[in-house]
Amino acid sequence: MDSLKDPHNKPYKGRYVGTLVADFHRTLLTGGIFLYPADMTDPQKPAGKLRLLYEAAPLAFVAKQAGGRASTGTEDILHVQPTQLHQRVPLIIGSAEDVATVEDYIQRED
């Protein structure tokens, strides 16, 4: 599928270190996108795993300053109004173009 290729027409590669900061740092340096979406198959995690106030929002701010974006899949992370201290959200973060592409896929599934 050509829509899942990087700007150089090469397929994206998967890489997951397991630490949010290290994975996001690599995304900042080399481009691409980091995904930690909600798990709709697990009733324990319908809202995602990462905390809005001290994981997702701070990295979304950094991404925006670098010219990128961060989203829940349906809403910009920086526009999410917190309702509780440890509120969890899905996180899609990276280049603005890649985040928009993932949002399009998510919205097609609904």
Gaussian input, Z-matrix of N, CA and C with variables (Angstrom, degrees):
# hf/3-21g

backbone

0 1
 N
 C     1     B1
 C     2     B2     1     A1
 N     3     B3     2     A2     1     D1
 C     4     B4     3     A3     2     D2
 C     5     B5     4     A4     3     D3
 N     6     B6     5     A5     4     D4
 C     7     B7     6     A6     5     D5
 C     8     B8     7     A7     6     D6
 N     9     B9     8     A8     7     D7
 C    10    B10     9     A9     8     D8
 C    11    B11    10    A10     9     D9
 N    12    B12    11    A11    10    D10
 C    13    B13    12    A12    11    D11
 C    14    B14    13    A13    12    D12
 N    15    B15    14    A14    13    D13
 C    16    B16    15    A15    14    D14
 C    17    B17    16    A16    15    D15
 N    18    B18    17    A17    16    D16
 C    19    B19    18    A18    17    D17
 C    20    B20    19    A19    18    D18
 N    21    B21    20    A20    19    D19
 C    22    B22    21    A21    20    D20
 C    23    B23    22    A22    21    D21
 N    24    B24    23    A23    22    D22
 C    25    B25    24    A24    23    D23
 C    26    B26    25    A25    24    D24
 N    27    B27    26    A26    25    D25
 C    28    B28    27    A27    26    D26
 C    29    B29    28    A28    27    D27
 N    30    B30    29    A29    28    D28
 C    31    B31    30    A30    29    D29
 C    32    B32    31    A31    30    D30
 N    33    B33    32    A32    31    D31
 C    34    B34    33    A33    32    D32
 C    35    B35    34    A34    33    D33
 N    36    B36    35    A35    34    D34
 C    37    B37    36    A36    35    D35
 C    38    B38    37    A37    36    D36
 N    39    B39    38    A38    37    D37
 C    40    B40    39    A39    38    D38
 C    41    B41    40    A40    39    D39
 N    42    B42    41    A41    40    D40
 C    43    B43    42    A42    41    D41
 C    44    B44    43    A43    42    D42
 N    45    B45    44    A44    43    D43
 C    46    B46    45    A45    44    D44
 C    47    B47    46    A46    45    D45
 N    48    B48    47    A47    46    D46
 C    49    B49    48    A48    47    D47
 C    50    B50    49    A49    48    D48
 N    51    B51    50    A50    49    D49
 C    52    B52    51    A51    50    D50
 C    53    B53    52    A52    51    D51
 N    54    B54    53    A53    52    D52
 C    55    B55    54    A54    53    D53
 C    56    B56    55    A55    54    D54
 N    57    B57    56    A56    55    D55
 C    58    B58    57    A57    56    D56
 C    59    B59    58    A58    57    D57
 N    60    B60    59    A59    58    D58
 C    61    B61    60    A60    59    D59
 C    62    B62    61    A61    60    D60
 N    63    B63    62    A62    61    D61
 C    64    B64    63    A63    62    D62
 C    65    B65    64    A64    63    D63
 N    66    B66    65    A65    64    D64
 C    67    B67    66    A66    65    D65
 C    68    B68    67    A67    66    D66
 N    69    B69    68    A68    67    D67
 C    70    B70    69    A69    68    D68
 C    71    B71    70    A70    69    D69
 N    72    B72    71    A71    70    D70
 C    73    B73    72    A72    71    D71
 C    74    B74    73    A73    72    D72
 N    75    B75    74    A74    73    D73
 C    76    B76    75    A75    74    D74
 C    77    B77    76    A76    75    D75
 N    78    B78    77    A77    76    D76
 C    79    B79    78    A78    77    D77
 C    80    B80    79    A79    78    D78
 N    81    B81    80    A80    79    D79
 C    82    B82    81    A81    80    D80
 C    83    B83    82    A82    81    D81
 N    84    B84    83    A83    82    D82
 C    85    B85    84    A84    83    D83
 C    86    B86    85    A85    84    D84
 N    87    B87    86    A86    85    D85
 C    88    B88    87    A87    86    D86
 C    89    B89    88    A88    87    D87
 N    90    B90    89    A89    88    D88
 C    91    B91    90    A90    89    D89
 C    92    B92    91    A91    90    D90
 N    93    B93    92    A92    91    D91
 C    94    B94    93    A93    92    D92
 C    95    B95    94    A94    93    D93
 N    96    B96    95    A95    94    D94
 C    97    B97    96    A96    95    D95
 C    98    B98    97    A97    96    D96
 N    99    B99    98    A98    97    D97
 C   100   B100    99    A99    98    D98
 C   101   B101   100   A100    99    D99
 N   102   B102   101   A101   100   D100
 C   103   B103   102   A102   101   D101
 C   104   B104   103   A103   102   D102
 N   105   B105   104   A104   103   D103
 C   106   B106   105   A105   104   D104
 C   107   B107   106   A106   105   D105
 N   108   B108   107   A107   106   D106
 C   109   B109   108   A108   107   D107
 C   110   B110   109   A109   108   D108
 N   111   B111   110   A110   109   D109
 C   112   B112   111   A111   110   D110
 C   113   B113   112   A112   111   D111
 N   114   B114   113   A113   112   D112
 C   115   B115   114   A114   113   D113
 C   116   B116   115   A115   114   D114
 N   117   B117   116   A116   115   D115
 C   118   B118   117   A117   116   D116
 C   119   B119   118   A118   117   D117
 N   120   B120   119   A119   118   D118
 C   121   B121   120   A120   119   D119
 C   122   B122   121   A121   120   D120
 N   123   B123   122   A122   121   D121
 C   124   B124   123   A123   122   D122
 C   125   B125   124   A124   123   D123
 N   126   B126   125   A125   124   D124
 C   127   B127   126   A126   125   D125
 C   128   B128   127   A127   126   D126
 N   129   B129   128   A128   127   D127
 C   130   B130   129   A129   128   D128
 C   131   B131   130   A130   129   D129
 N   132   B132   131   A131   130   D130
 C   133   B133   132   A132   131   D131
 C   134   B134   133   A133   132   D132
 N   135   B135   134   A134   133   D133
 C   136   B136   135   A135   134   D134
 C   137   B137   136   A136   135   D135
 N   138   B138   137   A137   136   D136
 C   139   B139   138   A138   137   D137
 C   140   B140   139   A139   138   D138
 N   141   B141   140   A140   139   D139
 C   142   B142   141   A141   140   D140
 C   143   B143   142   A142   141   D141
 N   144   B144   143   A143   142   D142
 C   145   B145   144   A144   143   D143
 C   146   B146   145   A145   144   D144
 N   147   B147   146   A146   145   D145
 C   148   B148   147   A147   146   D146
 C   149   B149   148   A148   147   D147
 N   150   B150   149   A149   148   D148
 C   151   B151   150   A150   149   D149
 C   152   B152   151   A151   150   D150
 N   153   B153   152   A152   151   D151
 C   154   B154   153   A153   152   D152
 C   155   B155   154   A154   153   D153
 N   156   B156   155   A155   154   D154
 C   157   B157   156   A156   155   D155
 C   158   B158   157   A157   156   D156
 N   159   B159   158   A158   157   D157
 C   160   B160   159   A159   158   D158
 C   161   B161   160   A160   159   D159
 N   162   B162   161   A161   160   D160
 C   163   B163   162   A162   161   D161
 C   164   B164   163   A163   162   D162
 N   165   B165   164   A164   163   D163
 C   166   B166   165   A165   164   D164
 C   167   B167   166   A166   165   D165
 N   168   B168   167   A167   166   D166
 C   169   B169   168   A168   167   D167
 C   170   B170   169   A169   168   D168
 N   171   B171   170   A170   169   D169
 C   172   B172   171   A171   170   D170
 C   173   B173   172   A172   171   D171
 N   174   B174   173   A173   172   D172
 C   175   B175   174   A174   173   D173
 C   176   B176   175   A175   174   D174
 N   177   B177   176   A176   175   D175
 C   178   B178   177   A177   176   D176
 C   179   B179   178   A178   177   D177
 N   180   B180   179   A179   178   D178
 C   181   B181   180   A180   179   D179
 C   182   B182   181   A181   180   D180
 N   183   B183   182   A182   181   D181
 C   184   B184   183   A183   182   D182
 C   185   B185   184   A184   183   D183
 N   186   B186   185   A185   184   D184
 C   187   B187   186   A186   185   D185
 C   188   B188   187   A187   186   D186
 N   189   B189   188   A188   187   D187
 C   190   B190   189   A189   188   D188
 C   191   B191   190   A190   189   D189
 N   192   B192   191   A191   190   D190
 C   193   B193   192   A192   191   D191
 C   194   B194   193   A193   192   D192
 N   195   B195   194   A194   193   D193
 C   196   B196   195   A195   194   D194
 C   197   B197   196   A196   195   D195
 N   198   B198   197   A197   196   D196
 C   199   B199   198   A198   197   D197
 C   200   B200   199   A199   198   D198
 N   201   B201   200   A200   199   D199
 C   202   B202   201   A201   200   D200
 C   203   B203   202   A202   201   D201
 N   204   B204   203   A203   202   D202
 C   205   B205   204   A204   203   D203
 C   206   B206   205   A205   204   D204
 N   207   B207   206   A206   205   D205
 C   208   B208   207   A207   206   D206
 C   209   B209   208   A208   207   D207
 N   210   B210   209   A209   208   D208
 C   211   B211   210   A210   209   D209
 C   212   B212   211   A211   210   D210
 N   213   B213   212   A212   211   D211
 C   214   B214   213   A213   212   D212
 C   215   B215   214   A214   213   D213
 N   216   B216   215   A215   214   D214
 C   217   B217   216   A216   215   D215
 C   218   B218   217   A217   216   D216
 N   219   B219   218   A218   217   D217
 C   220   B220   219   A219   218   D218
 C   221   B221   220   A220   219   D219
 N   222   B222   221   A221   220   D220
 C   223   B223   222   A222   221   D221
 C   224   B224   223   A223   222   D222
 N   225   B225   224   A224   223   D223
 C   226   B226   225   A225   224   D224
 C   227   B227   226   A226   225   D225
 N   228   B228   227   A227   226   D226
 C   229   B229   228   A228   227   D227
 C   230   B230   229   A229   228   D228
 N   231   B231   230   A230   229   D229
 C   232   B232   231   A231   230   D230
 C   233   B233   232   A232   231   D231
 N   234   B234   233   A233   232   D232
 C   235   B235   234   A234   233   D233
 C   236   B236   235   A235   234   D234
 N   237   B237   236   A236   235   D235
 C   238   B238   237   A237   236   D236
 C   239   B239   238   A238   237   D237
 N   240   B240   239   A239   238   D238
 C   241   B241   240   A240   239   D239
 C   242   B242   241   A241   240   D240
 N   243   B243   242   A242   241   D241
 C   244   B244   243   A243   242   D242
 C   245   B245   244   A244   243   D243
 N   246   B246   245   A245   244   D244
 C   247   B247   246   A246   245   D245
 C   248   B248   247   A247   246   D246
 N   249   B249   248   A248   247   D247
 C   250   B250   249   A249   248   D248
 C   251   B251   250   A250   249   D249
 N   252   B252   251   A251   250   D250
 C   253   B253   252   A252   251   D251
 C   254   B254   253   A253   252   D252
 N   255   B255   254   A254   253   D253
 C   256   B256   255   A255   254   D254
 C   257   B257   256   A256   255   D255
 N   258   B258   257   A257   256   D256
 C   259   B259   258   A258   257   D257
 C   260   B260   259   A259   258   D258
 N   261   B261   260   A260   259   D259
 C   262   B262   261   A261   260   D260
 C   263   B263   262   A262   261   D261
 N   264   B264   263   A263   262   D262
 C   265   B265   264   A264   263   D263
 C   266   B266   265   A265   264   D264
 N   267   B267   266   A266   265   D265
 C   268   B268   267   A267   266   D266
 C   269   B269   268   A268   267   D267
 N   270   B270   269   A269   268   D268
 C   271   B271   270   A270   269   D269
 C   272   B272   271   A271   270   D270
 N   273   B273   272   A272   271   D271
 C   274   B274   273   A273   272   D272
 C   275   B275   274   A274   273   D273
 N   276   B276   275   A275   274   D274
 C   277   B277   276   A276   275   D275
 C   278   B278   277   A277   276   D276
 N   279   B279   278   A278   277   D277
 C   280   B280   279   A279   278   D278
 C   281   B281   280   A280   279   D279
 N   282   B282   281   A281   280   D280
 C   283   B283   282   A282   281   D281
 C   284   B284   283   A283   282   D282
 N   285   B285   284   A284   283   D283
 C   286   B286   285   A285   284   D284
 C   287   B287   286   A286   285   D285
 N   288   B288   287   A287   286   D286
 C   289   B289   288   A288   287   D287
 C   290   B290   289   A289   288   D288
 N   291   B291   290   A290   289   D289
 C   292   B292   291   A291   290   D290
 C   293   B293   292   A292   291   D291
 N   294   B294   293   A293   292   D292
 C   295   B295   294   A294   293   D293
 C   296   B296   295   A295   294   D294
 N   297   B297   296   A296   295   D295
 C   298   B298   297   A297   296   D296
 C   299   B299   298   A298   297   D297
 N   300   B300   299   A299   298   D298
 C   301   B301   300   A300   299   D299
 C   302   B302   301   A301   300   D300
 N   303   B303   302   A302   301   D301
 C   304   B304   303   A303   302   D302
 C   305   B305   304   A304   303   D303
 N   306   B306   305   A305   304   D304
 C   307   B307   306   A306   305   D305
 C   308   B308   307   A307   306   D306
 N   309   B309   308   A308   307   D307
 C   310   B310   309   A309   308   D308
 C   311   B311   310   A310   309   D309
 N   312   B312   311   A311   310   D310
 C   313   B313   312   A312   311   D311
 C   314   B314   313   A313   312   D312
 N   315   B315   314   A314   313   D313
 C   316   B316   315   A315   314   D314
 C   317   B317   316   A316   315   D315
 N   318   B318   317   A317   316   D316
 C   319   B319   318   A318   317   D317
 C   320   B320   319   A319   318   D318
 N   321   B321   320   A320   319   D319
 C   322   B322   321   A321   320   D320
 C   323   B323   322   A322   321   D321
 N   324   B324   323   A323   322   D322
 C   325   B325   324   A324   323   D323
 C   326   B326   325   A325   324   D324
 N   327   B327   326   A326   325   D325
 C   328   B328   327   A327   326   D326
 C   329   B329   328   A328   327   D327

   B1=1.4422
   B2=1.5273
   B3=1.3011
   B4=1.4646
   B5=1.5200
   B6=1.3277
   B7=1.4686
   B8=1.5278
   B9=1.3193
   B10=1.4632
   B11=1.5177
   B12=1.3217
   B13=1.4615
   B14=1.5148
   B15=1.3269
   B16=1.4644
   B17=1.5303
   B18=1.3358
   B19=1.4656
   B20=1.5309
   B21=1.3250
   B22=1.4623
   B23=1.5302
   B24=1.3461
   B25=1.4557
   B26=1.5269
   B27=1.3141
   B28=1.4630
   B29=1.5242
   B30=1.3316
   B31=1.4650
   B32=1.5307
   B33=1.3298
   B34=1.4616
   B35=1.5144
   B36=1.3146
   B37=1.4539
   B38=1.5153
   B39=1.3100
   B40=1.4572
   B41=1.5185
   B42=1.3062
   B43=1.4594
   B44=1.5073
   B45=1.3237
   B46=1.4592
   B47=1.5199
   B48=1.3299
   B49=1.4619
   B50=1.5194
   B51=1.3300
   B52=1.4577
   B53=1.5170
   B54=1.3094
   B55=1.4597
   B56=1.5207
   B57=1.3178
   B58=1.4534
   B59=1.5168
   B60=1.3219
   B61=1.4601
   B62=1.5284
   B63=1.3217
   B64=1.4692
   B65=1.5245
   B66=1.3225
   B67=1.4640
   B68=1.5277
   B69=1.3230
   B70=1.4570
   B71=1.5319
   B72=1.3276
   B73=1.4671
   B74=1.5230
   B75=1.3128
   B76=1.4641
   B77=1.5246
   B78=1.3343
   B79=1.4617
   B80=1.5245
   B81=1.3206
   B82=1.4640
   B83=1.5223
   B84=1.3215
   B85=1.4596
   B86=1.5259
   B87=1.3249
   B88=1.4615
   B89=1.5228
   B90=1.3255
   B91=1.4553
   B92=1.5113
   B93=1.3043
   B94=1.4574
   B95=1.5081
   B96=1.3201
   B97=1.4576
   B98=1.5182
   B99=1.3264
   B100=1.4589
   B101=1.5162
   B102=1.3252
   B103=1.4673
   B104=1.5193
   B105=1.3172
   B106=1.4609
   B107=1.5229
   B108=1.3405
   B109=1.4668
   B110=1.5203
   B111=1.3217
   B112=1.4656
   B113=1.5207
   B114=1.3113
   B115=1.4558
   B116=1.5247
   B117=1.3098
   B118=1.4614
   B119=1.5287
   B120=1.3408
   B121=1.4616
   B122=1.5190
   B123=1.3309
   B124=1.4627
   B125=1.5265
   B126=1.3157
   B127=1.4636
   B128=1.5350
   B129=1.3194
   B130=1.4634
   B131=1.5269
   B132=1.3481
   B133=1.4668
   B134=1.5355
   B135=1.3270
   B136=1.4649
   B137=1.5289
   B138=1.3216
   B139=1.4705
   B140=1.5220
   B141=1.3040
   B142=1.4595
   B143=1.5167
   B144=1.3179
   B145=1.4589
   B146=1.5216
   B147=1.3242
   B148=1.4633
   B149=1.5216
   B150=1.3348
   B151=1.4580
   B152=1.5238
   B153=1.3162
   B154=1.4532
   B155=1.5250
   B156=1.3291
   B157=1.4571
   B158=1.5239
   B159=1.3269
   B160=1.4634
   B161=1.5160
   B162=1.3209
   B163=1.4654
   B164=1.5290
   B165=1.3280
   B166=1.4668
   B167=1.5263
   B168=1.3218
   B169=1.4691
   B170=1.5307
   B171=1.3379
   B172=1.4722
   B173=1.5334
   B174=1.3348
   B175=1.4664
   B176=1.5195
   B177=1.3266
   B178=1.4695
   B179=1.5217
   B180=1.3207
   B181=1.4628
   B182=1.5290
   B183=1.3219
   B184=1.4712
   B185=1.5224
   B186=1.3356
   B187=1.4695
   B188=1.5272
   B189=1.3176
   B190=1.4651
   B191=1.5275
   B192=1.3297
   B193=1.4607
   B194=1.5256
   B195=1.3318
   B196=1.4706
   B197=1.5290
   B198=1.3414
   B199=1.4535
   B200=1.5128
   B201=1.3315
   B202=1.4606
   B203=1.5140
   B204=1.3176
   B205=1.4608
   B206=1.5029
   B207=1.3310
   B208=1.4605
   B209=1.5185
   B210=1.3222
   B211=1.4546
   B212=1.5161
   B213=1.3292
   B214=1.4616
   B215=1.5253
   B216=1.3049
   B217=1.4593
   B218=1.5123
   B219=1.3301
   B220=1.4593
   B221=1.5230
   B222=1.3248
   B223=1.4720
   B224=1.5216
   B225=1.3244
   B226=1.4652
   B227=1.5289
   B228=1.3191
   B229=1.4673
   B230=1.5293
   B231=1.3228
   B232=1.4628
   B233=1.5274
   B234=1.3200
   B235=1.4668
   B236=1.5240
   B237=1.3304
   B238=1.4694
   B239=1.5310
   B240=1.3263
   B241=1.4591
   B242=1.5266
   B243=1.3332
   B244=1.4632
   B245=1.5281
   B246=1.3188
   B247=1.4573
   B248=1.5222
   B249=1.3340
   B250=1.4603
   B251=1.5207
   B252=1.3091
   B253=1.4601
   B254=1.5288
   B255=1.3018
   B256=1.4670
   B257=1.5294
   B258=1.3138
   B259=1.4627
   B260=1.5196
   B261=1.3132
   B262=1.4689
   B263=1.5244
   B264=1.3265
   B265=1.4673
   B266=1.5237
   B267=1.3331
   B268=1.4681
   B269=1.5282
   B270=1.3173
   B271=1.4621
   B272=1.5229
   B273=1.3193
   B274=1.4609
   B275=1.5158
   B276=1.3418
   B277=1.4574
   B278=1.5207
   B279=1.3115
   B280=1.4667
   B281=1.5125
   B282=1.3274
   B283=1.4647
   B284=1.5282
   B285=1.3212
   B286=1.4650
   B287=1.5293
   B288=1.3172
   B289=1.4704
   B290=1.5343
   B291=1.3314
   B292=1.4599
   B293=1.5269
   B294=1.3233
   B295=1.4654
   B296=1.5279
   B297=1.3237
   B298=1.4719
   B299=1.5239
   B300=1.3341
   B301=1.4651
   B302=1.5240
   B303=1.3273
   B304=1.4648
   B305=1.5261
   B306=1.3271
   B307=1.4682
   B308=1.5281
   B309=1.3283
   B310=1.4641
   B311=1.5265
   B312=1.3400
   B313=1.4615
   B314=1.5182
   B315=1.3269
   B316=1.4678
   B317=1.5254
   B318=1.3034
   B319=1.4537
   B320=1.5192
   B321=1.3212
   B322=1.4646
   B323=1.5186
   B324=1.3483
   B325=1.4650
   B326=1.5248
   B327=1.3352
   B328=1.4775
   B329=1.4817
   A1=108.02
   A2=117.22
   A3=121.99
   A4=113.68
   A5=117.70
   A6=119.17
   A7=111.97
   A8=117.43
   A9=120.48
   A10=112.01
   A11=115.92
   A12=120.82
   A13=108.67
   A14=115.86
   A15=120.63
   A16=110.14
   A17=118.26
   A18=120.66
   A19=114.54
   A20=118.11
   A21=121.96
   A22=111.11
   A23=115.84
   A24=123.55
   A25=113.56
   A26=116.74
   A27=121.55
   A28=108.67
   A29=117.97
   A30=119.33
   A31=110.55
   A32=115.67
   A33=119.55
   A34=109.49
   A35=116.15
   A36=121.42
   A37=108.36
   A38=116.88
   A39=121.36
   A40=110.72
   A41=115.49
   A42=120.48
   A43=107.08
   A44=117.38
   A45=121.29
   A46=108.03
   A47=116.30
   A48=121.66
   A49=110.01
   A50=116.36
   A51=120.12
   A52=113.08
   A53=116.67
   A54=119.86
   A55=107.26
   A56=116.27
   A57=121.49
   A58=112.41
   A59=117.89
   A60=120.92
   A61=111.29
   A62=117.65
   A63=120.46
   A64=110.95
   A65=117.06
   A66=120.02
   A67=110.90
   A68=117.84
   A69=120.69
   A70=110.81
   A71=117.16
   A72=120.99
   A73=110.16
   A74=116.77
   A75=120.75
   A76=110.45
   A77=117.16
   A78=121.08
   A79=110.75
   A80=117.24
   A81=120.38
   A82=111.86
   A83=116.73
   A84=120.92
   A85=113.49
   A86=116.94
   A87=119.78
   A88=114.04
   A89=117.74
   A90=120.99
   A91=111.04
   A92=114.63
   A93=120.00
   A94=112.04
   A95=114.65
   A96=120.20
   A97=110.06
   A98=115.90
   A99=122.85
   A100=106.94
   A101=116.54
   A102=121.41
   A103=110.87
   A104=115.60
   A105=121.38
   A106=105.59
   A107=116.40
   A108=120.22
   A109=112.64
   A110=115.03
   A111=120.90
   A112=108.41
   A113=116.69
   A114=122.16
   A115=107.92
   A116=115.85
   A117=120.33
   A118=112.34
   A119=118.06
   A120=120.36
   A121=111.91
   A122=117.85
   A123=122.02
   A124=109.43
   A125=118.39
   A126=120.54
   A127=113.15
   A128=117.13
   A129=120.83
   A130=112.29
   A131=118.28
   A132=121.65
   A133=113.27
   A134=119.44
   A135=118.24
   A136=112.75
   A137=117.34
   A138=120.18
   A139=112.35
   A140=118.76
   A141=120.11
   A142=110.88
   A143=115.77
   A144=120.30
   A145=112.87
   A146=117.98
   A147=121.06
   A148=111.81
   A149=115.69
   A150=120.85
   A151=110.75
   A152=115.82
   A153=122.77
   A154=112.32
   A155=117.63
   A156=120.93
   A157=115.03
   A158=118.23
   A159=116.98
   A160=114.90
   A161=117.55
   A162=121.02
   A163=109.89
   A164=117.06
   A165=120.67
   A166=113.45
   A167=118.48
   A168=120.76
   A169=113.08
   A170=119.50
   A171=118.00
   A172=112.96
   A173=117.46
   A174=119.23
   A175=111.58
   A176=117.28
   A177=120.43
   A178=110.24
   A179=116.54
   A180=120.50
   A181=110.33
   A182=116.74
   A183=121.01
   A184=110.27
   A185=116.42
   A186=120.40
   A187=110.77
   A188=116.54
   A189=119.66
   A190=111.28
   A191=116.95
   A192=120.89
   A193=111.07
   A194=116.81
   A195=121.77
   A196=111.86
   A197=117.49
   A198=120.78
   A199=114.45
   A200=116.97
   A201=120.97
   A202=112.10
   A203=114.96
   A204=122.06
   A205=110.70
   A206=114.99
   A207=121.52
   A208=107.89
   A209=116.19
   A210=121.51
   A211=110.52
   A212=115.25
   A213=121.09
   A214=110.08
   A215=115.69
   A216=122.18
   A217=110.20
   A218=115.17
   A219=120.36
   A220=112.19
   A221=117.17
   A222=121.15
   A223=110.03
   A224=116.14
   A225=121.09
   A226=108.74
   A227=117.60
   A228=122.01
   A229=111.28
   A230=117.08
   A231=119.59
   A232=112.74
   A233=118.20
   A234=121.87
   A235=113.03
   A236=117.30
   A237=120.71
   A238=108.74
   A239=115.89
   A240=121.11
   A241=108.14
   A242=118.34
   A243=120.06
   A244=111.49
   A245=115.25
   A246=120.25
   A247=111.87
   A248=115.91
   A249=120.90
   A250=109.77
   A251=116.13
   A252=121.42
   A253=112.83
   A254=117.50
   A255=120.92
   A256=112.14
   A257=117.04
   A258=122.41
   A259=110.95
   A260=116.41
   A261=121.99
   A262=110.32
   A263=114.79
   A264=120.97
   A265=109.96
   A266=117.08
   A267=119.61
   A268=108.02
   A269=117.83
   A270=120.72
   A271=110.48
   A272=114.65
   A273=123.38
   A274=104.29
   A275=116.96
   A276=120.01
   A277=110.13
   A278=115.41
   A279=120.43
   A280=110.15
   A281=116.04
   A282=119.57
   A283=108.81
   A284=115.94
   A285=120.75
   A286=110.96
   A287=116.21
   A288=121.17
   A289=111.79
   A290=116.92
   A291=120.66
   A292=111.51
   A293=117.15
   A294=120.74
   A295=109.79
   A296=117.58
   A297=121.34
   A298=111.04
   A299=117.11
   A300=121.09
   A301=110.77
   A302=117.10
   A303=120.72
   A304=110.34
   A305=117.24
   A306=120.41
   A307=110.51
   A308=117.39
   A309=121.05
   A310=111.26
   A311=117.04
   A312=120.83
   A313=111.01
   A314=117.47
   A315=121.71
   A316=110.26
   A317=117.89
   A318=121.12
   A319=112.25
   A320=118.02
   A321=121.25
   A322=111.31
   A323=116.87
   A324=121.69
   A325=111.60
   A326=117.60
   A327=120.84
   A328=113.42
   D1=117.28
   D2=-176.12
   D3=-64.93
   D4=-27.39
   D5=-178.86
   D6=-69.20
   D7=-13.07
   D8=178.73
   D9=-103.82
   D10=33.10
   D11=176.82
   D12=-114.92
   D13=152.86
   D14=-179.78
   D15=-74.03
   D16=175.50
   D17=-177.92
   D18=-58.80
   D19=-18.12
   D20=179.50
   D21=-95.46
   D22=13.32
   D23=178.29
   D24=65.95
   D25=26.28
   D26=175.55
   D27=-107.44
   D28=144.89
   D29=178.69
   D30=-61.87
   D31=144.47
   D32=174.86
   D33=-64.12
   D34=152.02
   D35=177.12
   D36=-111.12
   D37=145.17
   D38=178.36
   D39=-92.04
   D40=136.29
   D41=176.52
   D42=-150.34
   D43=133.46
   D44=-177.99
   D45=-146.56
   D46=107.84
   D47=179.18
   D48=-79.13
   D49=-34.65
   D50=179.73
   D51=106.84
   D52=-1.35
   D53=174.71
   D54=-121.50
   D55=126.75
   D56=-175.12
   D57=-55.78
   D58=-46.36
   D59=-176.21
   D60=-64.99
   D61=-43.39
   D62=-179.92
   D63=-65.74
   D64=-42.68
   D65=179.21
   D66=-66.00
   D67=-41.38
   D68=179.04
   D69=-68.28
   D70=-37.96
   D71=177.78
   D72=-59.25
   D73=-44.18
   D74=178.22
   D75=-62.41
   D76=-40.32
   D77=177.90
   D78=-62.15
   D79=-40.82
   D80=177.64
   D81=-62.54
   D82=-40.69
   D83=-176.17
   D84=-77.66
   D85=-38.46
   D86=-172.29
   D87=-111.94
   D88=-6.02
   D89=-177.91
   D90=87.45
   D91=-179.30
   D92=-179.85
   D93=103.04
   D94=-152.29
   D95=-173.78
   D96=-148.82
   D97=147.56
   D98=175.94
   D99=-115.47
   D100=130.14
   D101=-178.66
   D102=-121.81
   D103=129.62
   D104=167.60
   D105=-136.83
   D106=72.74
   D107=-173.71
   D108=-73.81
   D109=169.63
   D110=174.31
   D111=-67.34
   D112=150.56
   D113=177.22
   D114=-105.39
   D115=94.93
   D116=-175.87
   D117=-72.36
   D118=-11.45
   D119=178.66
   D120=-87.36
   D121=-13.17
   D122=-178.85
   D123=-110.27
   D124=109.36
   D125=-177.86
   D126=-62.30
   D127=-16.28
   D128=177.67
   D129=-77.88
   D130=-19.86
   D131=-173.76
   D132=-131.27
   D133=46.25
   D134=-177.97
   D135=-72.50
   D136=-15.43
   D137=-177.17
   D138=-104.71
   D139=8.72
   D140=-177.28
   D141=93.08
   D142=-178.51
   D143=-175.90
   D144=-114.61
   D145=-31.76
   D146=-173.43
   D147=-79.44
   D148=142.31
   D149=-178.44
   D150=-80.44
   D151=133.74
   D152=-176.30
   D153=-61.94
   D154=-53.06
   D155=-168.98
   D156=-72.64
   D157=-30.44
   D158=-176.97
   D159=-126.90
   D160=13.48
   D161=170.57
   D162=-130.62
   D163=-64.08
   D164=-173.16
   D165=-69.08
   D166=-49.86
   D167=-175.84
   D168=-64.46
   D169=-45.11
   D170=178.20
   D171=-61.10
   D172=-40.96
   D173=178.24
   D174=-70.54
   D175=-32.11
   D176=175.84
   D177=-63.27
   D178=-38.26
   D179=177.87
   D180=-63.60
   D181=-44.66
   D182=178.48
   D183=-62.40
   D184=-44.35
   D185=179.75
   D186=-60.44
   D187=-42.17
   D188=179.89
   D189=-63.31
   D190=-40.51
   D191=178.93
   D192=-64.78
   D193=-26.93
   D194=179.58
   D195=-89.77
   D196=2.27
   D197=179.15
   D198=94.55
   D199=7.52
   D200=-178.99
   D201=-103.80
   D202=-162.77
   D203=-179.54
   D204=-145.32
   D205=163.30
   D206=171.81
   D207=-138.74
   D208=141.08
   D209=-174.19
   D210=-144.61
   D211=159.81
   D212=170.98
   D213=-86.57
   D214=-7.81
   D215=-173.10
   D216=110.72
   D217=-24.55
   D218=178.73
   D219=-130.30
   D220=-13.88
   D221=-175.51
   D222=-148.28
   D223=143.07
   D224=176.02
   D225=-62.55
   D226=131.33
   D227=-177.92
   D228=-56.39
   D229=-38.63
   D230=-177.81
   D231=-71.67
   D232=-8.24
   D233=176.85
   D234=-101.03
   D235=-5.09
   D236=-179.54
   D237=-72.50
   D238=124.28
   D239=177.10
   D240=-86.55
   D241=119.69
   D242=179.52
   D243=-64.91
   D244=140.06
   D245=176.24
   D246=-113.37
   D247=-13.67
   D248=176.91
   D249=-154.82
   D250=158.36
   D251=-173.86
   D252=-59.12
   D253=-45.64
   D254=-175.53
   D255=-103.22
   D256=30.23
   D257=-179.75
   D258=-55.76
   D259=133.89
   D260=-179.68
   D261=-105.33
   D262=146.71
   D263=-179.21
   D264=-141.87
   D265=154.08
   D266=168.78
   D267=-70.99
   D268=156.58
   D269=-179.96
   D270=-135.52
   D271=125.04
   D272=172.45
   D273=-126.54
   D274=114.94
   D275=-171.39
   D276=-139.79
   D277=139.63
   D278=-179.93
   D279=160.07
   D280=-147.81
   D281=179.76
   D282=-65.50
   D283=148.65
   D284=-178.72
   D285=-58.13
   D286=-39.03
   D287=-179.70
   D288=-65.59
   D289=-45.47
   D290=-179.28
   D291=-66.46
   D292=-39.80
   D293=178.67
   D294=-63.38
   D295=-42.29
   D296=177.91
   D297=-61.68
   D298=-38.32
   D299=178.70
   D300=-63.35
   D301=-44.51
   D302=179.41
   D303=-65.21
   D304=-40.93
   D305=177.62
   D306=-59.56
   D307=-40.06
   D308=177.49
   D309=-60.66
   D310=-43.87
   D311=178.36
   D312=-63.06
   D313=-43.54
   D314=-179.51
   D315=-63.07
   D316=-43.68
   D317=-178.15
   D318=-69.09
   D319=-28.55
   D320=175.54
   D321=-68.18
   D322=-30.75
   D323=-178.28
   D324=-72.73
   D325=-26.00
   D326=-176.50
   D327=-74.06

